[in-house]
């Protein structure tokens, strides 16, 4: 859309804005981008860091000239609140697939759990999940995983700046994690389960911070739509007053 064709209340979005959104459960990151495009009538829209459909929380969406800054935001450290469920595994490392391989977990102590957490804190090597959008030979590996074909993925260096167990309510572990870009929290849950020899999967995830941007300052998509509609009404009211 050309500048001259855009209503005045949408001009800032066409020029460029950084929008903090709280992604709802069940939405893909692209669902959020598509909604922003619809609300703002701007085609040049992108997000800085994918959240899986079952995750909620902070998603930075850029429009206009700020889409050029997406890599900057993607490179910032991330903070998450998560729950890991021990005593089983899933193929996707989360609840997008059914838990299997149920294993006793009642013997786990806080000391045993903390020892495993300590091993996963700092600079570590992490293997991404088979069910991920990482490309191998030009194709997302989840396409092969869905067909039952295992693709060999190489470990990648990531940094877990802090990994805190905030509450133990077996089989649920409540966690707060601060990590570098490129970290898969699902893989962290799986690796913790391997160390505990009980298996584990990620049962919930909420991104609470990207760099200095916090989810407490974010809007739900519906709230953004209402804000834009209110801006339109305010400007139309001013126009009516001037007639």
C-alpha positions as CSV (number, residue, x, y, z in Angstrom):
1,X,0.0,0.0,0.0
2,X,1.3,3.4,-1.0
3,X,1.7,6.2,1.6
4,X,-1.0,8.4,0.0
5,X,-3.5,5.5,0.1
6,X,-3.1,4.9,3.9
7,X,-5.4,6.5,6.4
8,X,-3.6,8.9,8.8
9,X,-4.1,6.6,11.8
10,X,-2.3,3.8,10.0
11,X,0.6,5.9,8.7
12,X,2.9,5.1,11.7
13,X,2.6,1.4,11.0
14,X,3.4,1.8,7.3
15,X,6.5,4.0,8.2
16,X,7.6,1.5,10.8
17,X,6.8,0.4,14.3
18,X,8.0,-2.2,16.8
19,X,4.9,-3.8,18.4
20,X,5.1,-6.0,21.5
21,X,2.4,-8.7,21.4
22,X,1.4,-11.4,23.8
23,X,0.9,-14.5,21.6
24,X,-2.2,-16.5,22.6
25,X,-2.2,-20.3,23.0
26,X,-2.8,-22.2,19.8
27,X,-1.7,-19.4,17.5
28,X,1.4,-19.7,15.3
29,X,3.8,-16.8,15.1
30,X,2.7,-16.3,11.5
31,X,-1.0,-16.1,12.6
32,X,0.1,-13.1,14.7
33,X,1.9,-11.5,11.7
34,X,-1.2,-12.1,9.5
35,X,-3.4,-10.4,12.0
36,X,-1.2,-7.4,12.2
37,X,-1.2,-7.2,8.4
38,X,-5.0,-7.2,8.5
39,X,-5.3,-4.7,11.3
40,X,-2.7,-2.2,9.8
41,X,-3.2,-2.9,6.1
42,X,0.6,-3.0,5.9
43,X,2.2,-5.9,4.0
44,X,5.8,-5.4,5.3
45,X,5.5,-7.1,8.6
46,X,7.7,-9.7,10.3
47,X,8.4,-11.2,13.7
48,X,11.6,-11.6,15.7
49,X,11.7,-15.1,17.0
50,X,9.2,-17.9,16.5
51,X,7.0,-19.3,19.3
52,X,5.5,-22.7,18.9
53,X,1.6,-22.9,18.8
54,X,1.4,-24.3,22.4
55,X,3.6,-21.5,23.7
56,X,2.4,-18.1,24.8
57,X,4.1,-14.8,25.6
58,X,6.2,-12.1,24.1
59,X,6.5,-11.8,20.3
60,X,8.2,-8.7,18.8
61,X,6.5,-7.8,15.5
62,X,8.1,-5.2,13.3
63,X,6.5,-3.2,10.5
64,X,7.8,-0.9,7.7
65,X,11.4,0.1,8.1
66,X,11.8,-1.7,11.4
67,X,11.7,-5.1,9.7
68,X,15.3,-4.4,8.9
69,X,16.0,-4.6,12.6
70,X,14.5,-8.1,13.1
71,X,17.9,-9.9,13.3
72,X,18.9,-7.4,16.1
73,X,15.9,-8.3,18.2
74,X,16.3,-12.0,17.4
75,X,19.8,-12.0,18.8
76,X,18.8,-10.7,22.2
77,X,18.7,-13.0,25.2
78,X,15.3,-14.6,26.0
79,X,13.6,-15.3,29.3
80,X,11.0,-18.0,29.8
81,X,8.7,-19.5,32.4
82,X,8.1,-23.2,31.7
83,X,6.8,-26.4,33.2
84,X,8.6,-29.7,32.5
85,X,6.9,-33.0,33.2
86,X,9.1,-35.9,34.3
87,X,8.4,-39.6,34.0
88,X,7.6,-39.7,30.3
89,X,8.8,-38.5,26.9
90,X,7.1,-37.3,23.7
91,X,8.4,-37.4,20.1
92,X,8.1,-33.6,19.8
93,X,9.5,-33.0,23.3
94,X,6.2,-31.2,24.2
95,X,2.5,-31.8,24.3
96,X,2.0,-31.7,20.5
97,X,2.4,-35.4,20.7
98,X,1.3,-38.0,23.2
99,X,3.5,-38.9,26.2
100,X,5.0,-42.4,26.1
101,X,7.7,-44.4,27.8
102,X,6.3,-43.8,31.3
103,X,9.0,-44.2,34.0
104,X,8.8,-44.0,37.8
105,X,9.8,-40.5,39.1
106,X,8.7,-40.6,42.7
107,X,12.3,-41.2,43.9
108,X,13.6,-37.9,42.6
109,X,14.9,-35.5,45.2
110,X,15.4,-31.7,45.0
111,X,19.2,-32.4,45.2
112,X,19.1,-34.8,42.3
113,X,17.1,-32.4,40.2
114,X,19.4,-29.5,41.0
115,X,22.4,-31.5,40.1
116,X,21.0,-32.2,36.6
117,X,20.0,-28.6,36.2
118,X,23.5,-27.5,37.1
119,X,24.8,-29.7,34.2
120,X,22.6,-27.8,31.8
121,X,23.5,-24.3,32.9
122,X,26.2,-22.2,31.2
123,X,27.7,-22.8,27.7
124,X,26.3,-26.2,26.5
125,X,25.8,-28.1,23.3
126,X,22.2,-28.8,22.4
127,X,20.7,-31.0,19.7
128,X,17.5,-29.4,18.2
129,X,14.3,-31.4,18.2
130,X,13.5,-33.6,15.2
131,X,10.2,-31.9,15.1
132,X,11.5,-28.4,14.3
133,X,11.7,-26.0,11.4
134,X,15.5,-26.4,11.0
135,X,16.3,-27.2,7.4
136,X,18.4,-30.2,6.3
137,X,19.1,-30.5,2.6
138,X,16.8,-27.5,2.0
139,X,13.8,-29.1,3.8
140,X,12.4,-28.5,7.3
141,X,13.3,-31.6,9.4
142,X,9.8,-31.9,10.9
143,X,8.6,-33.1,7.4
144,X,10.8,-36.1,7.7
145,X,10.0,-36.6,11.4
146,X,6.2,-36.7,10.6
147,X,7.0,-39.6,8.3
148,X,8.9,-41.4,10.9
149,X,12.3,-40.7,9.3
150,X,15.0,-39.7,11.7
151,X,17.4,-36.9,10.5
152,X,20.8,-36.6,12.1
153,X,21.1,-33.1,13.6
154,X,24.4,-31.8,14.9
155,X,24.7,-30.3,18.4
156,X,24.7,-26.5,18.5
157,X,26.3,-24.2,21.1
158,X,23.9,-22.3,23.2
159,X,24.1,-20.5,26.5
160,X,21.8,-21.0,29.5
161,X,22.5,-18.0,31.6
162,X,20.2,-19.1,34.4
163,X,18.1,-22.2,34.9
164,X,16.0,-22.0,38.1
165,X,13.6,-24.6,39.4
166,X,11.0,-22.4,41.1
167,X,8.7,-25.1,42.4
168,X,8.8,-28.9,42.5
169,X,5.4,-30.6,42.4
170,X,6.2,-34.0,40.9
171,X,5.8,-34.9,38.2
172,X,5.8,-31.2,37.4
173,X,8.9,-29.0,37.6
174,X,8.3,-25.2,37.4
175,X,11.2,-23.4,35.8
176,X,12.5,-20.0,34.9
177,X,15.1,-19.9,32.2
178,X,17.3,-17.1,30.7
179,X,19.1,-18.2,27.5
180,X,20.7,-17.2,24.3
181,X,19.1,-17.1,21.0
182,X,18.8,-20.4,19.2
183,X,17.9,-22.3,22.5
184,X,15.2,-24.9,22.3
185,X,13.4,-25.1,25.7
186,X,11.9,-28.4,24.5
187,X,15.3,-29.8,24.1
188,X,16.3,-28.5,27.5
189,X,13.4,-30.5,29.0
190,X,14.3,-33.6,27.1
191,X,18.0,-33.3,28.1
192,X,17.0,-32.9,31.7
193,X,14.9,-36.0,31.5
194,X,17.8,-37.9,30.1
195,X,20.1,-36.8,33.0
196,X,17.4,-37.8,35.5
197,X,16.9,-41.1,33.8
198,X,13.1,-40.6,34.0
199,X,12.4,-38.9,30.7
200,X,10.8,-35.4,30.6
201,X,8.9,-33.2,28.2
202,X,7.9,-29.5,28.1
203,X,4.3,-29.2,29.2
204,X,4.0,-25.4,29.0
205,X,6.0,-22.4,27.9
206,X,5.6,-18.6,28.2
207,X,8.2,-16.1,26.9
208,X,8.4,-13.3,29.4
209,X,11.3,-11.2,28.0
210,X,13.4,-10.5,25.0
211,X,16.3,-8.3,25.8
212,X,14.8,-5.3,27.7
213,X,11.3,-5.9,26.2
214,X,8.8,-7.5,28.6
215,X,5.5,-9.3,28.1
216,X,4.0,-7.1,30.8
217,X,4.2,-4.3,28.3
218,X,2.7,-6.3,25.4
219,X,-0.8,-6.3,24.0
220,X,-3.0,-9.3,23.0
221,X,-3.8,-9.2,19.3
222,X,-7.4,-8.2,20.1
223,X,-6.2,-5.3,22.2
224,X,-4.0,-4.1,19.3
225,X,-7.1,-4.2,17.1
226,X,-9.1,-2.2,19.6
227,X,-6.3,0.3,20.0
228,X,-6.1,0.8,16.2
229,X,-9.9,1.1,16.0
230,X,-9.8,3.7,18.8
231,X,-7.2,5.7,16.9
232,X,-9.3,5.7,13.8
233,X,-12.4,6.9,15.8
234,X,-10.4,9.7,17.5
235,X,-9.1,11.0,14.2
236,X,-12.5,10.8,12.6
237,X,-14.0,12.7,15.6
238,X,-11.4,15.4,15.1
239,X,-12.3,15.7,11.4
240,X,-16.0,16.0,12.2
241,X,-15.3,18.7,14.7
242,X,-13.3,20.7,12.2
243,X,-16.2,20.6,9.6
